[in-house]
Amino acid sequence: METIIFSSRIAQDLVRFLDSKKYSKLGVIMDSHTIKHCYPLISSHLPEHSSFAFEAGEVHKTLDTCVAIWEWMTENSFDRKTLILNIGGGVTGDMGGFCASTYKRGIRFINLPTTLLSQVDASVGGKLGIDFKGFKNHIGVFNQPEGVLISEEFLGTLPEPELRSGYAEVIKHGLIRNENYFNSLKTENWQNQSWKDIISVSVGIKREVVEKDPKEEGLRKILNFGHTIGHAVESHYLDTPLHLLHGEAIAIGMVTEGYLSQKFLRLPKEQLEIIQQKLLTVYGKVHIDEKDFEAIIDLCFQDKKNEGNVLNFPC
């Protein structure tokens, strides 16, 4: 498993971690948000490096952006001893790690997650990839970073919708693995919590599952609760005025997949109501037009957990 460092002094701890590594060059990958809001918190402490920034957003998590990153790596004569530092949310970590893992058959990378979503979920577990032809995370690999440095200092740079997006994965971790944790999570005034403690518990839950099933052959599929339908909804509305953030779509997925658990697997109705109430209080209702149902169902059939022509849900 990757080394995970929880930091309250991110610039100093990052430099210390880099000093412990041997590398020929350092490359930094960011998006247009993190280069403006997060990079300044550490840039003056970094050793000499080359940087690449792409336009922020899931819509840019594509092969075209990867080509631009590989061209940057090539133009800077990065060799197999080069170290990549990914600074940003899940899109940056997924795509930066994927590009590093495929350049010259693989170079090392470090993740510096800057969103709640990437700190509790995307940066841990070694899943890397990009979207392809409208299908989320359709092309990718499993590969572990050299390390993940997590600091709540970056959360102060986030707009509230991004913080709320990450909170969906926190709620999911409680639902699938720790009832007491789930019950402790706030729905009213949810913004004011001990994020340091929440991040630590959520990372612990995900890491424990991934250590038991690193390649998602069984147990790890529970981490996808809400994601079969959630990813389909997210993908369907990705490049439209109804665009949803990842966590907003996963909240929809958890409500709908919770209903499937109650309908087909005897989840007690009162427990479904508790799940629905918590999610609806934080995320509200999203209207999905009936005319979109067929397209969303079709996208569900592209989910990576499916076998043959059968939809699999971790309900």
Secondary structure, DSSP 4 states (H G I P E B T S, - for coil): --EEEEESSHHHHHHHHHHTS--S-EEEEEETTHHHHTGGGTGGGS-S-EEEEE--SGGG-SHHHHHHHHHHHHHTT--TT-EEEEEESHHHHHHHHHHHHHGGG--EEEEEE-SHHIIIIITSS-EEEEEETTEEEEEEEE---SEEEEEGGGGGGS-HHHHHHHHHHHHHHHHHH-HHHHHHS-STTTTSS-HHHHHHHHHHHHHHHHHH-TT-SSGGGGGGTTHHHHHHHHHHTTTSTT---HHHHHHHHHHHHHHHHHHHS---HHHHHHHHHHHHHHH------GGGHHHHHHHHTT-TT-BTTB-----
